[in-house]
Amino acid sequence: MRYPIHHISKDLLQWMPVQAFEGEVIVVDQPEQVADAVQYLRAQQTVGVDTESRPSFQRGIHYPTALVQIASHERCYLFRLTHVGMPQELADFFADPEVCKVGLAFKDDINGLRRRRNFTPANCIDIQKMVVQYGLLDLGLQKLFAICFGRKISKAQQLTNWENTRLTPEQARYASTDAWATLLIYEDLLAHEPLSPQEVADLQREEKERMIEHQQEVQDQRLREQGIEPPPHLTPEEREAHQKAKRREARKRKRQNKKIRDNEKKNSTGDAANSSARRKRGS
């Protein structure tokens, strides 16, 4: 079975019903809670993972990972790293090859955890790297979940303060839903048939053409609002030919510039050699 749609618009997304994790949510904010939580997680075959940090609204300022949420189908643990740090047991869990850990843009999450305590990750899968094989053209968690299940997950708590003394019930539900959603998407991908590389390339080309057409429609509308009749558009074939001509011209300029630089270098070397020879004769 293959996915019937590969992209979802914001307009359609906003009308979809909201889905949230309905299992048990356990907040781990005391060191003595860590061992039992990790023991449960080690008994799972696959878990979904996500992390949260205090949002920054200033360029160049970033805050350390405040929360890591790890979910099975029935239970999600919220490790408050601002309270318990990055325990060795948790670092060892992420280095355990026996349990499959699934995340979205997982490299960033792992790097954030490793800044708290270094470990060598094992069996950590990034679903963003998988979805291309299935022809899915959206990479965000909310849109991927909508494509797979026809429902959306709320992002209303995304920019709240994850370093608060206590998590609100809304924050806890949001965090657990994100981790659980990655697990469901991963399992849904495995239940579908990957596309061939050519099919993926065709879909990407069609999506690019769709985006170009949409941009042209927006530009045309703006011109018409100013009383200007839009110029005729190039066909996809004409655009491709135009792009090829631009690439050929760029390669030609690159060769010419390289030739100029080589000649300048050669002349400079020759001038230096002549100058040296004149100094020797003068001495």
C-alpha positions as a Markdown table, in Angstrom:
| # | Residue | x | y | z |
|---|---|---|---|---|
| 1 | Met | 0.0 | 0.0 | 0.0 |
| 2 | Arg | 1.2 | 3.5 | -0.8 |
| 3 | Tyr | 0.2 | 6.9 | 0.5 |
| 4 | Pro | -2.7 | 8.5 | -1.5 |
| 5 | Ile | -1.4 | 12.0 | -0.8 |
| 6 | His | 2.1 | 13.3 | -0.4 |
| 7 | His | 1.6 | 16.9 | 0.7 |
| 8 | Ile | -1.0 | 18.7 | 2.8 |
| 9 | Ser | -1.9 | 22.4 | 2.8 |
| 10 | Lys | -2.3 | 24.6 | 5.8 |
| 11 | Asp | -5.9 | 25.3 | 4.8 |
| 12 | Leu | -6.8 | 21.7 | 4.9 |
| 13 | Leu | -4.8 | 21.1 | 8.1 |
| 14 | Gln | -6.7 | 23.7 | 10.1 |
| 15 | Trp | -10.0 | 21.9 | 9.6 |
| 16 | Met | -8.8 | 18.5 | 10.8 |
| 17 | Pro | -9.8 | 17.1 | 14.2 |
| 18 | Val | -7.2 | 17.2 | 16.9 |
| 19 | Gln | -5.6 | 14.0 | 18.2 |
| 20 | Ala | -3.7 | 13.8 | 21.5 |
| 21 | Phe | -1.9 | 11.1 | 23.5 |
| 22 | Glu | -4.4 | 9.5 | 25.9 |
| 23 | Gly | -2.1 | 7.1 | 27.7 |
| 24 | Glu | -0.4 | 7.5 | 31.1 |
| 25 | Val | 1.9 | 10.5 | 31.5 |
| 26 | Ile | 4.6 | 10.3 | 34.2 |
| 27 | Val | 6.7 | 13.3 | 35.1 |
| 28 | Val | 10.2 | 12.3 | 36.2 |
| 29 | Asp | 11.6 | 15.2 | 38.3 |
| 30 | Gln | 13.2 | 13.3 | 41.2 |
| 31 | Pro | 16.5 | 11.3 | 40.8 |
| 32 | Glu | 14.9 | 8.3 | 42.6 |
| 33 | Gln | 12.3 | 8.0 | 39.8 |
| 34 | Val | 14.8 | 7.5 | 37.0 |
| 35 | Ala | 15.7 | 3.9 | 37.5 |
| 36 | Asp | 12.1 | 2.6 | 37.3 |
| 37 | Ala | 11.4 | 4.8 | 34.2 |
| 38 | Val | 14.4 | 3.5 | 32.3 |
| 39 | Gln | 13.6 | -0.1 | 33.3 |
| 40 | Tyr | 10.2 | 0.2 | 31.7 |
| 41 | Leu | 11.6 | 1.8 | 28.6 |
| 42 | Arg | 14.3 | -0.9 | 28.2 |
| 43 | Ala | 11.5 | -3.5 | 28.0 |
| 44 | Gln | 10.0 | -1.8 | 24.9 |
| 45 | Gln | 11.0 | -2.7 | 21.4 |
| 46 | Thr | 10.5 | 0.8 | 19.9 |
| 47 | Val | 9.8 | 4.1 | 21.6 |
| 48 | Gly | 9.1 | 7.7 | 20.3 |
| 49 | Val | 11.4 | 10.5 | 21.5 |
| 50 | Asp | 11.2 | 14.3 | 21.5 |
| 51 | Thr | 12.8 | 17.1 | 23.5 |
| 52 | Glu | 11.9 | 20.6 | 24.5 |
| 53 | Ser | 13.9 | 23.6 | 25.4 |
| 54 | Arg | 13.0 | 27.0 | 26.7 |
| 55 | Pro | 12.2 | 29.1 | 23.7 |
| 56 | Ser | 14.6 | 31.9 | 22.8 |
| 57 | Phe | 13.4 | 35.1 | 21.1 |
| 58 | Gln | 16.8 | 36.6 | 20.6 |
| 59 | Arg | 19.3 | 35.8 | 17.9 |
| 60 | Gly | 22.3 | 33.8 | 19.1 |
| 61 | Ile | 20.8 | 32.9 | 22.5 |
| 62 | His | 20.0 | 29.2 | 23.0 |
| 63 | Tyr | 18.9 | 27.3 | 26.1 |
| 64 | Pro | 19.9 | 23.7 | 27.1 |
| 65 | Thr | 17.5 | 20.9 | 26.7 |
| 66 | Ala | 15.0 | 21.1 | 29.5 |
| 67 | Leu | 12.8 | 18.1 | 28.8 |
| 68 | Val | 13.1 | 14.7 | 27.0 |
| 69 | Gln | 9.9 | 12.8 | 26.5 |
| 70 | Ile | 10.0 | 9.1 | 25.7 |
| 71 | Ala | 6.7 | 7.3 | 24.8 |
| 72 | Ser | 5.4 | 3.8 | 24.2 |
| 73 | His | 1.8 | 3.3 | 23.0 |
| 74 | Glu | 0.5 | 3.2 | 26.6 |
| 75 | Arg | 2.9 | 5.4 | 28.6 |
| 76 | Cys | 5.1 | 8.5 | 28.2 |
| 77 | Tyr | 7.9 | 9.5 | 30.6 |
| 78 | Leu | 8.8 | 13.2 | 30.8 |
| 79 | Phe | 12.3 | 13.5 | 32.1 |
| 80 | Arg | 12.8 | 17.1 | 33.5 |
| 81 | Leu | 16.5 | 17.5 | 32.9 |
| 82 | Thr | 16.4 | 20.9 | 34.7 |
| 83 | His | 15.6 | 18.9 | 37.8 |
| 84 | Val | 17.4 | 15.6 | 37.4 |
| 85 | Gly | 20.2 | 16.5 | 35.0 |
| 86 | Met | 21.1 | 13.9 | 32.4 |
| 87 | Pro | 21.3 | 10.7 | 34.5 |
| 88 | Gln | 23.8 | 8.0 | 33.5 |
| 89 | Glu | 21.0 | 5.5 | 33.2 |
| 90 | Leu | 19.2 | 7.7 | 30.6 |
| 91 | Ala | 22.4 | 8.2 | 28.7 |
| 92 | Asp | 23.0 | 4.4 | 28.7 |
| 93 | Phe | 19.4 | 3.9 | 27.4 |
| 94 | Phe | 20.2 | 6.1 | 24.3 |
| 95 | Ala | 23.4 | 4.1 | 23.8 |
| 96 | Asp | 21.5 | 0.7 | 24.0 |
| 97 | Pro | 21.2 | -0.9 | 20.6 |
| 98 | Glu | 18.5 | -3.3 | 21.8 |
| 99 | Val | 15.8 | -0.6 | 21.9 |
| 100 | Cys | 14.8 | 1.4 | 18.8 |
| 101 | Lys | 14.5 | 5.1 | 19.5 |
| 102 | Val | 12.6 | 7.1 | 16.9 |
| 103 | Gly | 12.6 | 10.9 | 16.6 |
| 104 | Leu | 12.0 | 13.8 | 14.1 |
| 105 | Ala | 15.1 | 15.8 | 13.2 |
| 106 | Phe | 16.6 | 13.5 | 15.8 |
| 107 | Lys | 20.3 | 14.6 | 15.4 |
| 108 | Asp | 19.5 | 17.9 | 16.9 |
| 109 | Asp | 17.7 | 16.3 | 19.9 |
| 110 | Ile | 20.6 | 13.8 | 20.4 |
| 111 | Asn | 23.2 | 16.6 | 20.3 |
| 112 | Gly | 21.2 | 18.6 | 22.9 |
| 113 | Leu | 21.2 | 15.6 | 25.2 |
| 114 | Arg | 24.9 | 14.9 | 24.6 |
| 115 | Arg | 25.7 | 18.4 | 25.7 |
| 116 | Arg | 24.4 | 17.5 | 29.1 |
| 117 | Arg | 26.1 | 14.1 | 29.3 |
| 118 | Asn | 28.1 | 12.5 | 26.5 |
| 119 | Phe | 27.2 | 9.1 | 25.1 |
| 120 | Thr | 27.3 | 7.2 | 21.8 |
| 121 | Pro | 23.8 | 6.9 | 20.4 |
| 122 | Ala | 22.7 | 3.5 | 19.0 |
| 123 | Asn | 19.6 | 2.4 | 17.1 |
| 124 | Cys | 18.3 | 6.0 | 16.9 |
| 125 | Ile | 16.2 | 6.6 | 13.7 |
| 126 | Asp | 15.2 | 9.9 | 12.2 |
| 127 | Ile | 11.9 | 9.6 | 10.4 |
| 128 | Gln | 12.6 | 12.8 | 8.4 |
| 129 | Lys | 15.2 | 10.7 | 6.6 |
| 130 | Met | 12.7 | 8.0 | 6.0 |
| 131 | Val | 9.7 | 9.9 | 4.6 |
| 132 | Val | 11.4 | 10.8 | 1.3 |
| 133 | Gln | 11.5 | 7.2 | 0.4 |
| 134 | Tyr | 7.7 | 7.1 | 0.7 |
| 135 | Gly | 7.2 | 10.2 | -1.4 |
| 136 | Leu | 6.1 | 12.4 | 1.5 |
| 137 | Leu | 7.0 | 16.0 | 0.8 |
| 138 | Asp | 6.3 | 17.5 | 4.2 |
| 139 | Leu | 8.8 | 17.2 | 7.0 |
| 140 | Gly | 7.1 | 18.8 | 10.0 |
| 141 | Leu | 5.6 | 16.5 | 12.6 |
| 142 | Gln | 2.1 | 18.1 | 12.5 |
| 143 | Lys | 1.8 | 17.7 | 8.7 |
| 144 | Leu | 3.3 | 14.2 | 8.6 |
| 145 | Phe | 0.8 | 13.0 | 11.3 |
| 146 | Ala | -2.0 | 14.6 | 9.3 |
| 147 | Ile | -1.0 | 12.8 | 6.1 |
| 148 | Cys | -0.7 | 9.4 | 7.9 |
| 149 | Phe | -3.8 | 9.6 | 10.0 |
| 150 | Gly | -6.1 | 12.4 | 8.8 |
| 151 | Arg | -5.8 | 14.2 | 12.1 |
| 152 | Lys | -3.7 | 16.9 | 13.5 |
| 153 | Ile | -1.7 | 17.4 | 16.7 |
| 154 | Ser | -1.8 | 20.7 | 18.5 |
| 155 | Lys | 1.3 | 22.9 | 18.6 |
| 156 | Ala | -0.2 | 25.5 | 21.0 |
| 157 | Gln | 2.3 | 24.8 | 23.8 |
| 158 | Gln | 5.4 | 24.7 | 21.7 |
| 159 | Leu | 6.7 | 28.1 | 22.7 |
| 160 | Thr | 5.9 | 27.9 | 26.4 |
| 161 | Asn | 8.6 | 28.0 | 29.1 |
| 162 | Trp | 9.8 | 24.4 | 29.6 |
| 163 | Glu | 12.0 | 25.5 | 32.6 |
| 164 | Asn | 9.0 | 26.4 | 34.8 |
| 165 | Thr | 9.0 | 25.0 | 38.3 |
| 166 | Arg | 6.0 | 22.8 | 37.4 |
| 167 | Leu | 4.8 | 21.6 | 34.0 |
| 168 | Thr | 1.2 | 22.5 | 33.3 |
| 169 | Pro | -1.2 | 19.7 | 32.3 |
| 170 | Glu | -1.3 | 21.3 | 28.8 |
| 171 | Gln | 2.5 | 21.2 | 28.5 |
| 172 | Ala | 2.6 | 17.6 | 29.7 |
| 173 | Arg | -0.1 | 16.5 | 27.2 |
| 174 | Tyr | 1.6 | 18.4 | 24.4 |
| 175 | Ala | 5.1 | 16.9 | 25.1 |
| 176 | Ser | 3.8 | 13.3 | 25.4 |
| 177 | Thr | 1.8 | 13.7 | 22.2 |
| 178 | Asp | 4.8 | 14.7 | 20.2 |
| 179 | Ala | 6.9 | 11.7 | 21.3 |
| 180 | Trp | 3.9 | 9.3 | 20.8 |
| 181 | Ala | 3.2 | 10.8 | 17.4 |
| 182 | Thr | 6.7 | 10.0 | 16.1 |
| 183 | Leu | 6.3 | 6.4 | 17.2 |
| 184 | Leu | 3.0 | 6.1 | 15.3 |
| 185 | Ile | 4.3 | 7.8 | 12.1 |
| 186 | Tyr | 7.3 | 5.4 | 12.1 |
| 187 | Glu | 5.1 | 2.3 | 12.4 |
| 188 | Asp | 2.8 | 3.7 | 9.7 |
| 189 | Leu | 5.7 | 4.2 | 7.4 |
| 190 | Leu | 6.8 | 0.6 | 7.8 |
| 191 | Ala | 3.3 | -0.5 | 6.9 |
| 192 | His | 3.5 | 1.3 | 3.5 |
| 193 | Glu | 5.5 | 0.5 | 0.4 |
| 194 | Pro | 8.5 | 2.8 | -0.4 |
| 195 | Leu | 8.6 | 4.4 | -3.9 |
| 196 | Ser | 11.3 | 3.9 | -6.5 |
| 197 | Pro | 13.9 | 6.6 | -6.8 |
| 198 | Gln | 12.4 | 7.7 | -10.1 |
| 199 | Glu | 8.9 | 8.0 | -8.6 |
| 200 | Val | 10.3 | 10.1 | -5.8 |
| 201 | Ala | 12.1 | 12.3 | -8.3 |
| 202 | Asp | 8.8 | 12.7 | -10.3 |
| 203 | Leu | 6.9 | 13.7 | -7.2 |
| 204 | Gln | 9.5 | 16.2 | -6.2 |
| 205 | Arg | 9.5 | 17.7 | -9.7 |
| 206 | Glu | 5.7 | 18.0 | -9.7 |
| 207 | Glu | 5.7 | 19.7 | -6.3 |
| 208 | Lys | 8.3 | 22.1 | -7.5 |
| 209 | Glu | 6.1 | 23.0 | -10.5 |
| 210 | Arg | 3.1 | 23.4 | -8.3 |
| 211 | Met | 5.0 | 25.8 | -6.1 |
| 212 | Ile | 6.2 | 27.8 | -9.1 |
| 213 | Glu | 2.6 | 28.0 | -10.4 |
| 214 | His | 1.3 | 29.1 | -7.1 |
| 215 | Gln | 4.0 | 31.9 | -6.8 |
| 216 | Gln | 3.1 | 33.0 | -10.3 |
| 217 | Glu | -0.6 | 33.2 | -9.5 |
| 218 | Val | 0.2 | 35.3 | -6.4 |
| 219 | Gln | 2.4 | 37.6 | -8.5 |
| 220 | Asp | -0.2 | 37.9 | -11.2 |
| 221 | Gln | -2.9 | 38.8 | -8.7 |
| 222 | Arg | -0.7 | 41.6 | -7.3 |
| 223 | Leu | -0.1 | 43.0 | -10.8 |
| 224 | Arg | -3.8 | 42.9 | -11.6 |
| 225 | Glu | -4.5 | 44.8 | -8.4 |
| 226 | Gln | -2.2 | 47.5 | -9.7 |
| 227 | Gly | -3.9 | 47.5 | -13.1 |
| 228 | Ile | -1.1 | 45.7 | -14.9 |
| 229 | Glu | -1.7 | 42.8 | -17.1 |
| 230 | Pro | 0.7 | 39.9 | -16.2 |
| 231 | Pro | 3.2 | 38.8 | -18.9 |
| 232 | Pro | 2.8 | 35.3 | -20.4 |
| 233 | His | 4.4 | 32.5 | -18.4 |
| 234 | Leu | 7.1 | 30.1 | -19.6 |
| 235 | Thr | 6.1 | 26.5 | -19.9 |
| 236 | Pro | 7.9 | 23.9 | -17.7 |
| 237 | Glu | 10.0 | 22.9 | -20.8 |
| 238 | Glu | 10.9 | 26.5 | -21.5 |
| 239 | Arg | 11.8 | 27.1 | -17.8 |
| 240 | Glu | 14.1 | 24.1 | -17.9 |
| 241 | Ala | 15.8 | 25.2 | -21.1 |
| 242 | His | 16.2 | 28.7 | -19.5 |
| 243 | Gln | 17.8 | 27.2 | -16.4 |
| 244 | Lys | 20.1 | 25.0 | -18.5 |
| 245 | Ala | 21.2 | 28.1 | -20.4 |
| 246 | Lys | 21.9 | 29.9 | -17.2 |
| 247 | Arg | 23.9 | 27.0 | -15.8 |
| 248 | Arg | 26.0 | 26.8 | -19.1 |
| 249 | Glu | 26.6 | 30.6 | -18.9 |
| 250 | Ala | 27.7 | 30.3 | -15.2 |
| 251 | Arg | 30.1 | 27.5 | -16.1 |
| 252 | Lys | 31.5 | 29.5 | -18.9 |
| 253 | Arg | 32.1 | 32.5 | -16.6 |
| 254 | Lys | 33.7 | 30.3 | -14.1 |
| 255 | Arg | 36.2 | 29.0 | -16.7 |
| 256 | Gln | 36.9 | 32.5 | -17.9 |
| 257 | Asn | 37.5 | 33.8 | -14.4 |
| 258 | Lys | 39.8 | 30.9 | -13.6 |
| 259 | Lys | 41.8 | 31.5 | -16.8 |
| 260 | Ile | 42.1 | 35.2 | -15.8 |
| 261 | Arg | 43.3 | 34.3 | -12.3 |
| 262 | Asp | 45.8 | 31.7 | -13.7 |
| 263 | Asn | 47.2 | 34.4 | -16.1 |
| 264 | Glu | 47.5 | 36.9 | -13.3 |
| 265 | Lys | 49.2 | 34.4 | -11.1 |
| 266 | Lys | 51.6 | 33.5 | -13.9 |
| 267 | Asn | 52.4 | 37.1 | -14.6 |
| 268 | Ser | 52.9 | 37.8 | -10.9 |
| 269 | Thr | 55.3 | 34.9 | -10.6 |
| 270 | Gly | 57.2 | 36.1 | -13.7 |
| 271 | Asp | 57.4 | 39.7 | -12.4 |
| 272 | Ala | 58.8 | 38.4 | -9.1 |
| 273 | Ala | 61.4 | 36.2 | -10.9 |
| 274 | Asn | 62.5 | 39.2 | -13.0 |
| 275 | Ser | 62.7 | 41.5 | -10.0 |
| 276 | Ser | 64.8 | 38.9 | -8.2 |
| 277 | Ala | 67.1 | 38.5 | -11.2 |
| 278 | Arg | 67.6 | 42.3 | -11.4 |
| 279 | Arg | 68.5 | 42.4 | -7.7 |
| 280 | Lys | 71.1 | 39.7 | -8.1 |
| 281 | Arg | 72.7 | 41.5 | -11.1 |
| 282 | Gly | 72.8 | 44.7 | -9.1 |
| 283 | Ser | 74.6 | 43.0 | -6.3 |
